[in-house]
Amino acid sequence: MSHKIEIIETNKIIKVTYKGVMTLEERLSSVHELCCNFNAFKRFRLLIDVRSIKQEMTNVEQEIFGKYIATKEEFNMASVAVLDNIEKPTDQIVTKEAAEMGYQIKKFNSEKEALAWLENQT
């Protein structure tokens, strides 16, 4: 699986796009990269695109990852918009676990709507 991290300069939103097979190791790697290389922002506003992935993480791995991201200090005040497929959602368990631990996360199927929501997060 590959991931791409880019900054949408006009509104200081970080976009993470995943493609291919999703494993726990790849997801942990992308979080590490975010925390190490994109920590100049006082508060993360993330657009996570998981529409082009094949979920290979087990339910237990998804629970572990959801709890892991919710405990990352760098993400304490983060706003996260997840672009997902309505017909076949991929990150349900991750989203549930992170939200239960106080992570501000919202799912969208439209990038335009997701960006509008993130822009209104202060």
N, C-alpha and C positions, 0 to 999 in steps of 0.2 A: 504494500500500500504506500501511497505517497501523500504527502500533505504540503500545502503551500501557505505561507503566512505573509500577509501584506498589510500595509497601512493605507487606509482610505484617508488621505491627507485632509481633504476638505472638511471632514468632521471628526477626525482623530479616532476613527473606529478601526479596530484590528479585525481583519477577515482571515479566518482559517478555513481552507477548503480541503476536504478529504476526498480521495478517489481510490477505488479498488477495494482490496480486502482490508478490513479493519481488525487489528489485533490490539490487545491490551498494551503490548510493548510500544507499538506505534503511537497510540494515544498518550501514553506516559511520556514518550519522547517529545511530542508536540507541546505538551504542557511545560516540560522542562525548558524547551526552546523559548516559549513565551515568557516564562519567568526570568530567564537569563538575558535574553536579547531585546525584550520589549518592555522592560520594567521602568522606563522613563515616564510612563503615564502615571499620574497620581491615582487614577481610577480606571480600571480596564472597562472598555465597552467593546464586547466581542460579538462578531457575527460568525457563527460556526455553520458551515455548509456540509451536511452529511447526505445530500441527495444522491450522490454518485458512488455510494459505497456498498460493499457486500459485508454484512455483519458476520464476523467470525468470533466475536467475543461471546463467551458463555454468559448465562444469567449471573453467575457468581462473579465473573470478571467485570460485568457491567456494574454490579453493586459495589465492588471494590473501587472501580474507577469513579463512580458517582460520589462515593464517600471521600475519596482522595482529593478530587478537585474542590469539594466543599470545605476541606480543611486547609487548603493552601492559603496562607496569609495574604499573598499577592492578589487573591481573588475575593477578599473579604467584602469589598464594596463594588464588585463587578456587576455589570448588567450584561446578560448573555441572551442573544437571540439565536435560536437554532433553526436553520432552514432544513426541513425534512419533507419526505413524501407523505402526503395524506393517506394514500392507498396502502402504503407499506412502511409505517414508521420504523426507524431503526434504533433510536436512542431512548426508548421509553423507560427502561429500568435506570439508566444513567441519570436521566432528567428527574425521575421520581426520587432517587436517593439523594441527589444534590439539593433538590428543593426541600426535602424533609430536614436537611441540615442548614437551611436558611439561605441557600444560594438563590439569587434572583435570576431566574431563567424563564424564557417564554419561547414557545414553538410557533413557527410561521411556515407557510408554504409559498409566500411571496417575498422576494428580496426587497422590493420597494417598501412593503409594510414593515418588514423587520428593521430596515434602515431608519424609517420614520420613527419607530418606537425607540430605537437606540439614541437617535438625535435628541429626543425629549427626556432622556435620562440624564440627570445632573449629579 
